């Protein structure tokens, strides 16, 4: 039988007192961020978070809670989607995931409370374990927030994000595989100068898409990191940086024959940038996106992309959370939802 990992073991491993470890894991002040991060890292490595603990356990469906005002929905699920990097309800990507979550919860007769708080302090004022069944995190969420949820013993599922320090169920699309297949398809059409546009640090999905692209390029000995635009700052539109990058490539007579964009919005911005430079019609640059947002089908030309079943991601997150509540000791799972390549007008074979 595996021995229980204690705070003293963590303290001995790091070389600090048990008191420091206790404060770091409880989320209390008086411990530097560097020390807190180190404590969390070591605790995770030793398996502290994976074991049963004395955390507060949330209620289950059917339990009443008289501490909450009627405005707060009893038997509800908290959905955390910090308003960063355009992760909002209005987003054509994140918003559809929220729709899937809300619809599935409504089918189950469970309420939903959506929180877009970015700071731990504000979030903790809203997080009341006795009033929620569990939490679904959508998009990138700070480790400090996830630690507080885990510390309180609240079941949680993450969508399109995972944290190496905090064990939890996750729901993803097979971003790597889809981008790998998309890139190989372009190579099959004769493209050899293929560039990726997107910031691989934006999200776990972008990171996986970047790696899928890179793997396909390396297999055909086409890899050259200098050919790619991966330093995009987080902004609403990318026309200007893409235009500057394309302008430089044009002057060097090194325009790519295909652009593999991290998502559809970047693909649409790429077309606007090309139009500004007057290179859209005479360069025959193929462009691909990812996510299959509505605008990708309305764009002229229609954009080849990967259909991400966004509502289904949300629905499956709800299902996984309810399974976790019913069977808390089951092994953690990483659910991979399959995306589908959608071929449209924006790509063509290289003209000989």
C-alpha positions, 0 to 999 in steps of 0.5 A, spaced: 500 500 500 502 506 498 504 511 503 501 517 504 505 523 502 505 528 508 507 536 508 513 534 512 515 530 506 514 536 502 518 540 507 524 536 507 524 535 500 525 543 499 528 544 505 523 549 508 519 548 515 512 544 515 509 551 516 511 554 510 508 548 506 502 549 510 501 556 508 503 555 501 498 549 500 492 553 503 493 559 499 494 564 505 499 569 505 506 570 508 510 566 503 513 568 497 510 566 490 517 563 488 516 559 494 509 557 493 510 555 486 516 550 488 512 547 494 506 546 489 511 543 484 514 538 489 507 536 492 505 535 485 511 531 483 511 527 490 503 525 488 500 529 494 495 532 490 493 525 487 491 522 494 485 523 498 485 528 503 481 532 508 479 537 503 472 540 503 467 536 499 462 539 495 455 537 495 451 532 491 445 533 486 439 533 491 442 536 497 439 543 499 443 549 501 439 554 505 446 559 506 445 561 498 440 566 496 435 564 491 438 568 486 444 563 486 442 557 483 442 551 488 445 544 485 449 549 480 456 548 476 461 553 476 464 555 469 470 559 470 473 562 463 477 568 465 476 574 461 483 574 458 486 573 451 479 574 448 476 568 452 469 571 452 462 569 451 462 573 445 468 569 442 466 565 436 470 559 439 470 560 446 462 562 446 460 556 442 463 551 448 460 555 453 453 554 449 455 547 449 456 547 457 449 551 458 445 546 454 447 540 457 447 542 464 440 545 462 438 538 459 440 535 466 436 540 470 443 543 473 444 551 474 450 554 471 454 560 474 459 563 469 465 567 472 470 571 468 474 573 474 482 573 473 484 574 480 485 569 485 482 574 491 476 575 487 475 568 485 475 566 492 470 570 494 465 567 489 467 560 490 463 556 495 464 549 495 458 548 499 454 551 493 456 548 487 457 541 484 463 542 481 467 546 476 468 547 468 474 551 466 474 553 459 481 556 456 487 558 460 486 559 467 492 561 472 495 555 476 493 559 482 486 559 481 486 551 479 490 550 486 484 553 490 479 549 487 483 543 488 485 545 495 477 545 496 476 538 493 471 541 488 471 536 482 473 540 476 474 538 468 478 543 464 476 544 456 482 546 452 487 547 457 491 542 462 496 544 468 502 540 469 502 541 477 494 540 478 491 533 476 484 533 473 480 531 467 481 534 461 477 535 454 481 536 448 480 536 440 486 532 437 489 539 434 496 535 433 493 530 428 489 535 425 494 540 423 499 534 421 494 532 416 493 539 414 500 540 413 501 533 409 495 535 405 498 541 402 505 538 401 501 533 397 499 539 393 506 541 391 507 546 396 514 546 399 514 554 402 509 553 407 509 558 413 505 557 420 502 564 423 500 564 430 503 564 437 504 557 439 504 560 447 497 563 446 494 556 448 495 549 449 491 548 442 496 553 439 502 549 441 499 542 439 497 545 432 504 548 431 507 541 433 503 538 428 505 542 423 512 542 425 512 534 425 509 534 418 514 539 415 520 535 418 518 529 415 519 532 408 525 536 410 522 542 409 523 545 416 526 552 417 524 556 423 526 562 420 520 562 415 514 562 420 511 568 424 510 565 431 511 572 435 504 575 434 502 579 440 495 578 443 490 582 440 484 582 436 486 583 429 493 581 426 492 585 419 498 589 421 504 584 423 502 579 418 502 585 413 509 587 415 511 580 415 509 579 408 512 585 406 519 583 408 518 576 405 516 579 398 522 584 398 526 578 399 522 574 394 521 569 399 513 569 399 510 562 401 506 558 397 501 556 403 500 559 410 498 555 415 494 559 420 493 557 427 485 559 427 480 561 422 481 569 425 488 569 423 487 566 416 482 571 415 486 577 417 492 574 413 487 575 407 486 582 409 494 583 409 495 580 402 489 585 399 493 591 402 499 588 399 496 587 392 499 580 393 492 576 393 490 574 386 497 574 383 501 570 388 496 564 389 498 563 396 494 557 399 491 559 406 488 554 411 485 556 418 482 552 424 476 551 428 471 552 422 468 559 425 462 561 421 466 567 418 470 561 415 465 559 410 462 566 409 469 568 407 471 569 399 474 565 398 471 560 403 477 557 407 479 550 408 479 549 415 478 544 421 472 543 424 472 543 431 465 541 434 465 546 439 458 545 443 460 538 443 467 539 447 462 543 452 457 537 452 462 532 454 466 536 459 459 536 463 458 529 462 465 528 464 464 532 470 458 528 472 462 522 472 467 524 476 462 527 481 459 520 481 466 516 481 471 520 484 476 515 485 476 513 478 483 514 474 483 521 471 482 522 463 484 526 457 478 526 452 480 527 445 475 529 441 476 528 433 476 534 429 475 534 421 478 537 415 474 541 411 476 542 404 474 549 401 476 554 396 482 557 399 487 552 397 490 549 391 495 545 388 502 549 386 502 551 379 508 549 375 
